Amino acid sequence: MSSRAAAACAVVALASGLLWAPSAPAAARPAPDPRPAVLESKVIGKSVTGRKIRAWHLGQRQSEVGEDIASVVLISTMHGNEGSTRHILTSLRDGARIYDVDVWVVPVYNPDGLAKKSRRNARGVDLNRNYPYKWVDLDGNYESGPKPASEPETRAMMRFLKKVRPDFILSFHQPLNGVDVNVKRPKFARKVARHLKLPTTNLDCGGVCHGTMTGWFNHTFPGFALTVEYGARPGMRRMRKVAPPQVLSIFDAFRSAVRPEQEFIPAD
């Protein structure tokens, strides 16, 4: 058989379905997260050394349920030597389904600092002095970086918050043990303190409250960001068991292993 005739036969066979031609492999889809509370997760950026900064979306989407529920972002470990409160956020992520709030959790905002147990990031910058609002050139323990938003962690969080635009942010820190009430929404701050069983206080950063994340957010957006400080060594039971439902109660939210509409209602 000539080459021309063989080619013609191959065309006929393909048209008849007699020959199989492999198709391009389908794009791999990420496996769904098995944790019932998680709607989605995303890497919002990377640290100086390339560690991923990950956020998890929990609860119910405000866009689907309606604005009767709050949109919230919870952030921990902005300072790497203040890592205990991340267990509040991971417990929310790893527990039962959450209802009546739209919440993102960022348990570890400064992964390089956490790895070194250092307040600052891998370049020695305090991320909570690196934001553009009222930034000044600070040195030492509060090193603010060479310029505003110089650090990749800062830029990642700014992009993320500009996209999410939450109604509320709670930024968890240690070790000052209190909730700042010298803020633009003191009534809400007192509510947070009451629900978390923390004292109220005035967190003036020792006179160096420049370039903070909460200051930048409150200046830029209509939502409200608040600093929450636990003590130096809060117990793990408090972080993992007690505080997570307390945080949800601030927003009238709750966790349940059973969908509310499926709960048993006894017959008359």
C-alpha positions in Angstrom: 0.0 0.0 0.0 1.3 3.4 -0.9 1.9 6.1 1.7 -0.9 8.2 0.2 -3.3 5.3 0.4 -2.3 4.4 4.0 -2.9 8.0 5.1 -6.4 8.0 3.4 -7.3 4.7 5.3 -6.2 6.3 8.6 -8.4 9.3 8.0 -11.4 7.0 7.3 -10.6 4.9 10.4 -10.5 7.9 12.6 -13.8 9.2 11.3 -15.3 5.8 11.9 -14.1 5.6 15.4 -11.9 2.6 14.6 -8.7 4.2 15.7 -8.3 5.9 19.2 -6.5 9.2 19.5 -5.5 10.1 23.1 -6.9 13.4 24.3 -5.0 15.9 26.3 -5.0 15.2 30.0 -7.6 17.1 31.9 -6.3 19.7 34.3 -6.0 18.4 37.8 -8.6 19.7 40.1 -7.7 20.4 43.8 -9.3 17.9 46.1 -12.0 19.4 48.3 -11.0 20.1 51.9 -12.4 17.3 54.1 -13.0 19.7 57.0 -16.7 20.6 57.2 -16.1 24.2 58.3 -13.9 25.0 55.3 -15.5 26.6 52.2 -12.2 27.2 50.4 -8.6 28.1 51.1 -6.1 30.3 49.3 -2.5 31.3 49.5 -2.6 35.1 49.8 1.1 35.6 49.5 4.5 34.4 50.5 7.0 35.5 53.2 10.5 36.8 52.6 11.9 33.3 52.5 9.0 31.9 50.4 6.8 30.4 53.1 3.1 30.4 52.1 0.7 32.7 53.9 -2.6 30.8 53.8 -6.2 31.9 54.5 -9.2 29.6 55.0 -12.7 30.7 54.3 -15.2 29.4 56.8 -18.9 29.7 57.7 -21.4 30.9 55.1 -20.8 33.3 52.2 -22.3 36.7 52.9 -23.0 37.1 49.2 -25.2 34.0 49.3 -26.9 34.4 52.7 -27.3 38.1 52.8 -25.9 41.0 54.8 -27.7 39.9 57.9 -24.5 38.0 58.7 -21.1 39.7 59.3 -18.1 39.4 57.1 -15.1 38.9 59.4 -11.3 38.3 59.1 -9.4 36.8 62.0 -5.6 37.2 62.0 -2.9 35.7 64.3 0.8 35.6 64.6 1.6 38.9 63.0 4.5 38.7 65.5 6.2 35.4 65.3 6.8 35.2 69.1 3.0 35.6 69.7 1.9 32.3 68.3 -0.5 30.9 70.9 -3.6 32.6 69.5 -3.2 30.8 66.2 -4.8 27.8 67.9 -8.1 29.7 68.2 -8.1 30.1 64.4 -7.0 26.5 63.6 -9.7 25.2 66.0 -12.3 27.1 64.1 -11.0 25.8 60.9 -10.8 22.2 62.0 -14.1 22.0 63.9 -17.7 21.6 63.0 -19.5 23.6 60.4 -19.9 27.3 61.2 -23.2 29.2 60.7 -24.3 32.8 60.6 -21.0 34.4 59.9 -18.7 34.8 56.8 -15.2 34.4 58.2 -11.7 34.1 56.9 -8.9 33.0 59.2 -5.2 33.6 58.8 -3.6 31.6 61.6 0.0 32.4 60.7 0.6 35.8 59.1 4.3 35.9 59.8 5.6 32.3 59.2 9.3 33.3 59.1 9.0 35.0 62.5 7.1 32.0 63.9 9.9 29.6 62.7 12.5 31.8 64.5 10.2 32.7 67.4 10.9 36.3 66.5 8.6 39.3 66.7 9.9 40.5 63.3 10.0 38.9 59.8 13.1 37.4 58.1 14.4 40.9 57.2 14.0 42.1 60.8 10.9 44.2 60.1 8.0 44.5 62.5 5.0 43.9 60.2 2.8 45.9 62.5 4.8 49.0 61.8 5.2 48.6 58.1 1.7 49.7 56.9 1.4 53.0 54.9 -0.9 54.9 57.3 1.2 57.1 59.7 4.3 55.2 58.8 7.5 56.6 60.3 11.1 55.3 60.2 11.5 53.3 63.4 14.5 51.2 64.5 15.1 48.5 67.1 12.4 46.1 68.2 9.8 48.2 66.2 11.9 48.3 63.0 9.4 49.7 60.4 11.4 48.8 57.2 13.0 51.0 54.6 9.7 52.3 53.4 5.9 51.8 53.8 4.7 48.3 52.7 8.3 47.3 51.9 7.6 43.7 53.1 5.9 41.0 51.0 3.8 39.9 54.0 2.4 43.4 54.3 1.6 43.7 50.6 0.0 40.3 50.6 -2.3 41.2 53.5 -3.2 44.6 52.0 -4.2 42.9 48.7 -6.2 40.3 50.6 -8.1 42.9 52.7 -8.8 45.1 49.7 -10.4 42.2 48.0 -12.4 40.8 51.0 -13.3 44.2 52.5 -14.6 42.7 55.8 -17.0 44.3 58.2 -14.7 43.4 61.1 -11.1 42.3 61.7 -9.9 40.9 64.9 -6.1 40.9 65.1 -4.9 38.6 67.9 -1.7 39.4 69.8 0.1 38.8 73.0 1.1 39.4 75.8 -0.7 42.6 77.0 -4.0 40.9 78.0 -6.7 43.3 77.0 -8.9 44.7 74.3 -8.2 48.2 73.1 -11.2 50.5 73.7 -9.6 53.8 72.7 -10.9 53.2 69.1 -13.5 54.5 66.7 -16.1 51.8 67.9 -15.6 51.5 71.6 -19.0 49.9 72.2 -18.1 47.0 69.9 -14.6 46.8 71.5 -16.2 46.4 74.9 -18.5 43.7 73.5 -15.4 41.8 72.3 -13.8 42.1 75.7 -16.9 40.9 77.4 -17.3 37.8 75.2 -13.6 36.9 75.4 -13.4 37.5 79.1 -10.6 40.0 78.7 -10.1 43.3 80.4 -10.5 46.6 78.5 -7.4 48.7 78.0 -5.8 51.5 76.0 -3.2 50.0 73.7 -1.1 53.1 72.7 1.9 51.0 71.6 4.1 52.8 74.0 3.8 55.9 71.9 4.9 54.2 68.7 1.5 53.2 67.1 2.7 54.1 63.6 2.2 52.0 60.5 -0.1 49.5 62.1 -2.4 47.1 60.2 -5.5 48.2 62.2 -4.7 51.8 61.8 -4.3 51.4 58.0 -7.5 49.4 57.6 -9.6 51.8 59.8 -8.3 54.8 57.8 -8.9 53.1 54.4 -12.2 51.1 54.7 -15.6 51.6 56.4 -15.1 48.3 58.3 -13.5 48.1 61.7 -10.3 46.4 62.8 -9.6 45.8 66.4 -6.5 44.6 68.3 -7.1 41.8 70.9 -4.3 40.9 73.3 -4.1 37.7 75.3 -1.6 37.1 78.1 1.9 35.8 77.6 1.0 32.1 78.3 -2.7 31.5 77.7 -3.6 27.8 78.4 -4.0 25.6 75.4 -7.5 24.5 76.6 -8.5 28.2 76.5 -7.1 28.7 73.1 -8.4 25.5 71.5 -11.7 24.9 73.4 -12.9 28.0 75.2 -12.0 30.9 73.0 -13.2 29.7 69.6 -17.0 29.6 70.5 -16.4 32.9 72.4 -15.2 34.5 69.2 -18.2 33.2 67.2 -20.6 34.5 69.9 -19.4 38.0 69.2 -21.0 37.8 65.8 -24.0 35.7 66.9 -22.5 32.7 65.1 -22.2 29.1 66.1 -20.9 25.7 65.2 -23.0 22.6 64.7 -22.4 19.1 63.4 -26.0 19.1 62.1 -27.5 21.6 59.7 -30.0 23.7 61.7 -32.9 22.8 59.3 -32.1 19.1 59.9 -32.3 19.3 63.7 -34.9 17.0 65.2 -38.2 18.6 66.1 -40.3 16.4 68.3 -43.9 15.8 67.3 -46.7 17.3 69.4 
